[in-house]
């Protein structure tokens, strides 16, 4: 049999051995003919029914992936729900039916194509990847307009087993999640699996080897043939030699057993300290939103837990857990991490953080406070949470952090609450409670302005790049793009450098949390501006540790300086892309 090698873009690390399984979706048929006026109401009704059907599909799929994906990854499906629930979007489609006499499917295709064209023109790599999500929504709506014709891809996915490597024309988040559920050996996509896509995030988080940028037409003739995939190198080899298969199987078998043990929290890696190629130590921490994520993080041999998102722990409760329940969760984490540092952040409610226990929705949220401001308005909840954290701190190296701080008065008030609780618990227990380190998130534009004052009041800071990016670029016209902003914006990088310089000057530890810590291009800049601690979701830790080991600190300083001197985002991306390629 002919041995054939295909090269693509590495997306998700790991290797796999299996048989090729092809998913090549048929084109969606659109009725281009104009409709009669008498058909308008029927077409609008078909549109409404299609939206309802698609809504149900997404909810059912979302529920089906619970336990497979983390809470954070499950929020990917919110993008679909937001589109389907967008009244402006619905009205635009309806107007095309009424005014232009388009069929429902043509109106859907035309409307979504307009959004896709706008997004494709963006300089923001993250938002550009939403094109694949929008395409998926369009195809689902059009099929459901036609009476809910079964999805060819879903039908084919039912035939897949865990011994296959799937080659797909266009990878969507829902196909990726379905393949993750099947635990396939690997995924090779022609498009849709770029680093920033929702689909690639799912594959990385579930440990499935994946590559992007292969040609499905060339692979199609090898359907059913044996193959090996290497997500580290970005290679798919069809009809490999027996020696290649055996070598990879031996390695894969050991990794599979390790992965199983890690997933169940039974073992921990004896990880060597993470350091740059020239020997500079980096602290690697995990962000966790559930006990499951904690077990995965602990098994990776990380330096500690950089962020416990406590609001996510409340998500399955009808009411906020009482002090006892919270204490049991926090103390278990403190005990099990065996003396490594744990930063527990008080509840950050707002944006996409809407626990069911709080009985609030997006509408009420837009009118309410968030983060520490909201907590201080609900002081009984805050006191209960701080008490639980302080009691749990007796079992380990636990610190407390507060989200969305935008005034010194807020810090002074929570420090006073901590002081009162310590006094109360000391009197109750009859012995002094140990002191707890106090930190805050730097993630608002206001917190950047008063960072010197904040640093004088706290023991450490955590820089939340997701929220900070939104606020900084909202205020600064130099930022490009429309909705989603890029953390590689020169003005944002300059803001981060300022925050780090102040923390270094005040001799206070500063850890960068958020999506920025998972992107190698951004990590290179972060190291260059003096960041020594990174905290991220467990799924990204292995890749980032490997990347750090390939670069030198002096080189990172030079590339960070060059990035901040760039005139715009595109210059930064082009420069960093070339720099990264030369070191991979």
C-alpha positions in Angstrom: 0.0 0.0 0.0 1.1 3.5 -0.8 2.6 5.4 2.2 1.5 9.0 2.1 2.5 11.8 4.5 0.3 15.0 5.0 1.6 18.1 6.7 -0.6 20.6 8.5 -0.6 23.0 11.4 -0.1 21.5 14.9 -3.3 22.2 16.9 -3.5 19.8 19.8 -0.5 17.8 21.0 -0.3 14.1 21.3 -0.2 11.1 18.9 -2.6 8.4 17.7 -2.8 5.2 15.7 -6.0 4.2 13.9 -8.0 3.9 10.7 -8.9 6.9 8.6 -12.5 7.9 8.7 -13.7 10.6 6.3 -16.4 13.2 7.1 -17.0 15.3 4.0 -20.2 17.3 4.4 -22.5 17.7 1.4 -23.2 21.2 0.3 -26.4 22.8 1.7 -28.9 23.4 -1.1 -30.4 26.9 -1.2 -33.5 27.9 -3.2 -32.4 30.9 -5.1 -35.8 31.6 -6.7 -37.8 34.5 -5.4 -41.1 33.7 -3.7 -44.6 34.9 -4.3 -46.2 37.4 -1.8 -48.6 34.7 -0.8 -45.7 32.6 0.4 -44.1 35.2 2.7 -46.0 34.3 5.9 -45.3 30.6 5.4 -41.6 31.3 4.9 -41.5 33.4 8.1 -43.2 30.6 10.0 -40.7 28.1 8.6 -37.9 30.4 9.9 -39.4 30.6 13.4 -39.8 26.8 13.5 -36.2 26.4 12.3 -34.9 28.6 15.0 -36.8 26.7 17.6 -35.6 23.3 16.3 -32.0 24.6 16.2 -32.3 25.9 19.7 -33.5 22.5 20.9 -30.6 20.8 19.0 -28.0 23.1 20.7 -29.5 22.6 24.2 -29.6 18.8 23.7 -26.0 18.7 22.5 -24.9 21.0 25.3 -26.5 18.7 27.9 -24.9 15.6 26.2 -21.4 17.0 26.6 -21.7 17.7 30.4 -19.1 15.6 32.1 -17.1 15.5 28.9 -16.2 19.2 28.8 -15.5 21.6 31.7 -18.0 24.3 32.7 -15.8 26.8 30.9 -15.7 24.8 27.7 -19.4 24.2 27.8 -19.9 27.9 27.6 -18.8 27.7 24.0 -22.4 26.7 23.2 -23.6 30.0 24.5 -22.3 31.6 21.3 -24.8 29.6 19.3 -27.6 30.4 21.7 -26.8 34.1 21.6 -27.1 34.1 17.8 -30.4 32.2 17.8 -31.8 34.5 20.5 -30.7 37.7 18.8 -33.9 39.6 17.8 -32.0 42.0 15.5 -30.6 39.0 13.6 -34.1 37.5 13.3 -35.6 40.7 12.1 -32.9 41.1 9.4 -33.7 37.7 8.0 -37.5 38.3 8.2 -37.1 41.6 6.4 -35.3 39.9 3.5 -38.2 37.5 3.2 -40.8 40.3 3.3 -39.0 43.0 1.3 -36.8 41.1 -1.1 -39.0 38.0 -1.5 -36.2 35.7 -0.6 -36.9 32.1 0.6 -36.2 31.5 4.2 -33.0 29.6 3.5 -31.7 32.3 1.1 -32.5 35.0 3.6 -30.5 33.1 6.3 -27.6 32.5 4.0 -27.5 36.1 2.9 -27.8 37.6 6.4 -25.1 35.3 7.9 -22.8 35.9 4.9 -22.9 39.6 5.7 -21.7 39.0 9.2 -19.1 36.5 8.0 -17.7 39.1 5.6 -17.4 41.7 8.3 -15.7 39.3 10.7 -13.3 38.0 8.0 -12.1 41.6 7.4 -11.1 41.9 11.1 -7.5 41.8 12.2 -8.5 39.9 15.4 -7.6 36.2 15.0 -9.9 35.2 17.8 -13.1 36.8 16.3 -12.1 35.7 12.8 -12.5 32.1 14.0 -16.2 32.7 14.7 -16.7 32.3 11.0 -16.8 28.6 11.4 -19.4 28.8 14.2 -21.6 31.1 12.1 -21.3 28.7 9.1 -22.5 25.9 11.4 -25.5 27.9 12.6 -26.4 28.8 9.0 -26.3 25.1 7.9 -28.3 24.0 10.9 -31.0 26.7 10.3 -31.2 26.0 6.6 -31.6 22.2 7.1 -34.3 22.8 9.8 -36.1 25.2 7.4 -36.3 22.3 5.0 -38.2 20.2 7.6 -35.3 19.1 9.9 -33.5 16.9 7.4 -31.0 14.8 9.3 -27.5 16.1 9.5 -25.2 13.9 7.4 -22.3 14.6 9.8 -24.2 13.5 12.9 -25.3 10.4 11.1 -21.7 9.6 10.1 -20.4 10.4 13.6 -22.6 7.6 15.0 -20.5 5.2 13.0 -17.2 6.4 14.5 -15.4 4.4 17.2 -12.4 5.1 19.4 -10.0 3.3 17.1 -10.3 5.9 14.3 -8.5 9.0 13.1 -11.2 11.4 11.7 -10.5 13.6 8.6 -13.0 16.3 8.2 -13.6 19.1 5.7 -14.7 21.8 8.2 -14.4 21.2 11.9 -17.1 22.8 14.0 -17.3 23.0 17.9 -20.2 20.5 17.8 -18.4 18.0 15.6 -15.2 18.4 17.8 -17.2 17.8 21.0 -18.9 14.7 19.4 -15.5 13.3 18.4 -14.1 14.0 21.9 -17.1 12.1 23.3 -16.2 9.2 21.0 -12.5 9.4 22.2 -11.1 9.1 18.7 -7.4 8.7 18.2 -7.0 12.0 16.3 -8.5 14.6 14.1 -7.2 16.1 10.8 -9.2 19.1 9.5 -8.9 21.0 6.3 -10.3 24.1 8.1 -12.0 25.1 11.3 -9.3 23.9 13.7 -7.1 27.0 13.9 -5.5 27.7 17.3 -8.2 30.1 18.3 -11.3 28.2 17.2 -13.8 26.8 19.7 -13.3 23.4 18.1 -9.5 23.4 18.7 -10.1 24.4 22.4 -12.3 21.4 22.8 -9.8 19.0 21.3 -6.9 20.4 23.4 -8.9 20.2 26.6 -9.8 16.6 26.0 -6.3 15.6 24.9 -7.1 14.5 21.3 -4.2 14.9 18.8 -5.2 17.3 16.0 -3.9 19.1 13.0 -5.4 21.7 10.7 -4.8 22.7 7.1 -4.8 19.3 5.4 -6.5 18.7 2.0 -9.6 16.5 2.5 -9.8 15.7 -1.3 -6.3 14.2 -1.2 -7.0 12.1 1.9 -10.5 10.9 0.8 -9.1 8.0 -1.3 -7.4 6.6 1.9 -10.7 6.2 3.8 -10.4 3.1 6.0 -6.6 2.8 5.7 -4.3 2.6 8.7 -2.7 5.9 9.8 -0.7 7.6 12.5 -1.2 11.2 13.6 1.3 13.4 15.4 -0.3 16.6 16.8 3.1 17.8 18.0 4.6 17.9 14.5 1.4 18.5 12.6 1.8 15.3 10.5 -0.7 12.6 9.4 0.9 9.5 7.8 -1.4 7.1 5.9 -0.3 3.5 5.5 2.8 3.9 7.8 5.4 1.1 8.1 4.9 -1.6 10.8 7.9 -0.1 12.6 6.3 3.4 12.7 3.1 1.9 14.0 4.8 -0.1 16.7 6.9 2.8 17.9 3.9 5.1 18.1 1.7 2.4 19.8 4.2 1.8 22.5 4.4 5.5 23.2 0.7 6.0 22.9 -0.1 3.1 25.3 2.0 4.6 28.0 0.6 8.0 27.5 -3.0 6.7 27.5 -2.5 5.0 30.8 -0.8 8.1 32.2 -3.7 10.2 30.9 -6.3 7.9 32.5 -4.5 8.1 35.9 -4.1 11.8 35.6 -7.8 12.3 34.8 -8.8 10.3 37.9 -6.3 12.1 40.1 -4.5 8.9 41.0 -1.0 10.0 40.0 1.0 13.2 39.7 3.8 13.9 37.3 7.2 14.5 38.9 7.6 17.6 36.8 10.9 19.3 36.6 10.8 23.0 37.4 9.6 25.0 34.3 12.3 27.2 33.0 13.4 29.1 29.9 16.1 27.7 27.6 18.6 29.8 29.5 17.6 28.7 32.9 15.1 31.3 34.2 12.4 29.7 36.5 8.7 30.2 35.7 5.9 29.5 38.1 3.0 27.6 36.4 -0.3 27.5 38.1 -3.8 26.3 37.2 -7.2 28.1 37.0 -9.9 25.8 38.2 -13.7 25.9 38.0 -14.5 22.4 39.4 -13.2 19.6 41.5 -12.6 17.6 38.3 -10.3 20.4 37.0 -8.5 20.5 40.3 -7.7 16.7 40.1 -6.4 17.2 36.5 -4.3 20.2 37.6 -2.9 18.5 40.7 -1.8 15.4 38.6 0.1 17.6 36.2 2.6 18.5 38.9 1.9 22.3 38.7 3.3 24.8 41.2 -0.1 25.5 42.7 -3.6 26.8 42.0 -3.5 30.4 40.8 -7.2 30.9 40.6 -10.2 29.1 42.1 -13.3 30.5 40.4 -15.6 30.0 43.3 -18.7 31.3 41.4 -18.4 28.2 39.2 -18.6 25.9 42.2 -22.1 27.4 42.9 -23.4 26.7 39.4 -25.3 23.5 40.2 -26.9 24.8 43.4 -30.4 26.2 43.7 -29.1 28.5 46.4 -25.6 29.7 47.4 -23.9 26.9 49.4 -23.7 27.7 53.1 -20.4 28.3 55.0 -20.0 24.6 55.9 -20.4 23.4 52.3 -17.9 26.0 51.0 -15.5 25.2 53.8 -15.5 21.5 52.9 -14.7 22.3 49.2 -11.9 24.8 50.0 -10.3 22.7 52.7 -10.2 19.6 50.5 -8.4 21.6 47.8 -6.0 23.0 50.5 -5.3 19.6 51.9 -4.9 17.7 48.6 -2.5 20.2 47.0 0.0 19.2 49.7 1.3 22.6 50.8 1.4 24.3 47.4 -0.1 27.8 47.1 -3.8 28.1 46.4 -5.5 31.5 45.5 -9.2 31.5 46.2 -11.1 34.3 44.5 -14.4 35.4 46.0 -17.4 35.1 43.8 -17.1 37.1 40.5 -20.6 37.5 39.2 -21.2 39.1 35.9 -20.6 38.7 32.2 -20.7 35.0 31.5 -20.5 34.1 35.2 -24.1 33.6 36.1 -24.5 30.7 38.6 -28.1 29.3 38.9 -27.8 29.7 42.6 -28.0 33.5 42.4 -31.4 33.7 40.6 -30.3 36.3 38.1 -30.2 36.6 34.4 -28.5 38.5 31.7 -31.1 41.3 31.8 -30.9 41.8 35.6 -27.1 41.4 35.3 -26.7 44.4 33.0 -28.3 46.6 35.7 -26.4 45.1 38.6 -22.9 45.5 40.1 -20.4 42.8 39.6 -17.3 41.4 41.4 -16.3 42.9 44.7 -18.8 45.7 44.4 -21.6 43.2 44.2 -20.2 41.2 47.1 -20.0 44.2 49.3 -23.7 45.0 48.5 -24.5 41.4 49.6 -22.3 41.4 52.7 -23.9 38.4 54.4 -22.8 36.2 51.4 -19.4 37.7 51.4 -18.8 37.2 55.1 -19.9 33.6 54.8 -17.5 33.0 52.0 -14.5 34.7 53.6 -15.1 32.8 56.8 -15.1 29.5 54.9 -11.8 30.5 53.1 -10.1 31.6 56.3 -11.0 28.4 58.1 -9.8 26.3 55.1 -6.5 28.2 55.1 -5.5 26.4 58.3 -4.9 23.3 56.1 -2.5 24.8 53.6 -1.0 27.8 51.9 -4.3 29.5 51.0 -4.6 33.1 49.9 -7.7 35.2 49.2 -8.2 37.4 46.2 -11.0 39.9 45.2 -12.3 40.4 41.7 -13.1 43.6 39.7 -11.7 46.0 42.3 -11.9 49.6 41.2 -11.3 51.6 44.4 -9.0 51.6 47.4 -12.0 51.9 49.6 -13.2 48.5 48.5 -9.9 46.9 49.5 -9.9 48.7 52.9 -13.4 47.5 53.6 -12.7 43.8 52.8 -9.5 44.0 54.9 -11.6 45.2 57.8 -14.0 42.3 57.3 -11.1 39.9 57.3 -9.7 41.4 60.5 -13.1 41.1 62.3 -13.5 37.5 61.1 -10.0 36.6 62.3 -10.7 38.1 65.7 -14.1 36.3 66.0 -12.6 32.9 64.9 -9.6 33.3 67.2 -11.9 33.9 70.2 -14.1 31.0 69.3 -11.2 28.6 68.8 -9.1 29.8 71.7 -6.0 30.1 69.6 -4.8 32.6 67.0 -5.7 32.0 63.4 -2.8 32.2 61.0 -2.6 35.2 58.8 -3.9 34.9 55.3 -2.3 36.7 52.3 -4.6 39.1 50.6 -4.6 39.9 46.9 -6.7 41.4 44.2 -7.4 41.1 40.5 -6.1 43.9 38.3 -8.7 43.7 35.6 -10.5 47.0 35.4 -9.3 50.2 33.7 -9.7 52.0 37.1 -7.5 49.4 38.9 -4.7 50.1 36.4 -4.9 53.9 37.2 -4.6 53.3 41.0 -2.3 50.3 40.9 0.4 51.9 43.1 -2.2 52.5 45.8 -3.5 48.9 45.4 0.0 47.4 45.7 0.5 49.3 48.9 -2.6 47.6 50.4 -2.2 43.9 49.2 0.3 41.1 49.3 0.1 40.2 45.6 -1.9 40.9 42.4 -3.4 38.7 39.7 -3.8 40.3 36.3 -7.0 39.2 34.7 -6.3 39.9 31.0 -9.8 39.0 29.7 -11.8 41.7 31.5 -8.9 44.2 31.4 -8.6 43.9 27.7 -12.2 44.7 27.1 -12.1 47.8 29.3 -8.8 49.1 28.0 -9.7 48.8 24.4 -13.2 50.2 25.1 -11.6 53.4 26.3 -8.8 53.6 23.7 -9.4 54.4 20.0 -6.0 53.0 19.1 -7.5 49.5 19.4 -8.6 47.8 16.2 -11.5 45.5 15.5 -15.2 45.8 16.4 -16.4 43.5 19.1 -13.8 41.1 20.4 -10.4 42.7 21.1 -7.0 41.1 20.8 -4.6 41.0 23.7 -1.7 41.6 21.2 -2.9 45.2 20.7 0.2 47.4 21.2 -1.7 49.7 23.6 -2.8 46.7 25.7 0.7 45.3 25.9 1.9 48.7 27.0 -0.7 48.6 29.8 0.5 45.2 30.9 4.1 46.3 31.0 3.1 49.3 33.1 1.3 47.0 35.6 4.3 44.6 35.8 6.8 47.5 36.2 4.8 48.8 39.2 4.5 45.4 40.8 8.3 44.8 40.4 9.0 48.2 41.8 6.9 47.5 44.8 8.3 44.0 45.1 4.9 42.3 45.0 4.3 39.0 43.1 2.1 39.4 40.0 0.5 36.4 38.2 -1.1 36.7 34.8 -4.4 34.7 34.5 -6.8 34.4 31.6 -6.7 33.3 27.9 -3.5 35.3 27.2 -1.5 32.9 29.3 -2.4 30.1 26.9 -1.2 31.6 23.7 2.5 31.1 22.9 2.8 34.4 21.0 1.4 36.3 24.0 3.5 34.2 26.5 6.7 35.3 24.7 5.8 38.9 25.3 4.7 38.3 28.9 8.1 36.7 29.8 9.7 39.7 28.1 8.0 42.3 30.3 8.9 40.5 33.5 6.0 38.1 34.2 7.3 35.2 36.3 3.9 33.5 37.1 1.3 32.2 34.7 -2.1 30.6 35.6 -4.2 28.8 33.0 -6.7 26.0 32.4 -5.1 22.6 32.9 -5.6 21.6 29.3 -3.0 24.2 28.1 -0.3 23.6 30.7 1.8 20.9 28.9 2.0 22.9 25.6 2.9 26.2 27.4 5.6 24.5 29.5 7.2 23.0 26.4 7.1 26.3 24.7 8.7 28.2 27.6 11.6 25.6 27.5 12.4 26.6 23.9 12.9 30.3 24.4 15.5 32.5 26.0 14.6 35.3 28.4 16.8 37.9 26.6 15.1 37.0 23.3 11.7 37.4 24.9 12.7 40.8 26.2 13.7 41.9 22.7 10.5 40.6 21.1 8.4 42.2 23.8 10.1 45.5 23.1 9.5 45.1 19.3 5.9 44.2 19.8 5.1 47.4 21.8 6.9 49.5 19.2 4.6 48.2 16.5 2.1 50.6 15.0 -0.9 48.3 15.0 -2.2 44.8 15.8 -1.4 43.3 12.4 2.3 44.3 12.7 2.5 42.7 16.1 0.9 39.4 14.9 3.1 39.3 11.8 6.3 39.9 13.7 5.4 37.4 16.5 4.3 34.7 14.0 7.7 34.8 12.2 9.5 34.8 15.5 7.6 31.8 16.8 8.0 29.9 13.6 11.8 30.3 13.8 11.8 28.6 17.2 9.3 25.8 16.8 
